[in-house]
């Protein structure tokens, strides 16, 4: 069922079977000229069926509809390739758009074989195709219309500004309507769950990038922040403070784990607290081991960038320790 959450803006829930996120919200913004859909669900049957149910329910005509992907993750971009074949214009932030197209080839995912070694995950017999993003991403290239910060998208009474909010992914974007004080934030700020901050390479301290994007949105006047999972955020400042506090706790937790000497990413991740049903690392499903290692990595690299931790490589495996405790 699509629910009208704001005049002519419908929120439609799409189930994500077997995924801890449970569901994603697509947003349908309707006008007599053109409609805009924000995010799609995975590239799999259950999501496609639910998505099309919403399309039919609201009588949405693909000939006068555009799609905007907030960020590259498969639960947001999964159906973009097939919708682009329906003559739907597909908008995306420039950086994530390029990555979505890179991710449609197995070549991109091969780098996770190297990561499996670096993170010491080969002990768990993990392969790149266990990665949660691999299975349901678009499998062919898409001709995107790239967006950059400040671009405007007008639909009916709404005028949306494109806002860069990197961190959850390197090229995550949001849409802000200044007059209506509403913001479509994808996975940047979620209520009840914490957006995953993963590892995107050694070139940048992605956790700092995320903190900057949280502080950026803190300054905006927002009455309703329409997120892609769980609840609508009505007090974004309070939620941003909570998220910053969460990562501070996480950093302290990791510092405590590595204070006695060097440790591999796998061993650090297995000692962190996760809200999963299984208690021991060995019982984590493989996609969750990837997820946990990525989250550990973004925090570990932040500690290295800020001079609080150091790393060494031994036999291709990375080991982290608190500064001055590397023995
Ligand atoms: Zn996401």
Boltz pocket constraint, residues with backbone or C-beta under 6 A from the ligand:
constraints:
  - pocket:
      binder: B
      contacts: [[A, 71], [A, 73], [A, 168], [A, 187]]
      max_distance: 6.0
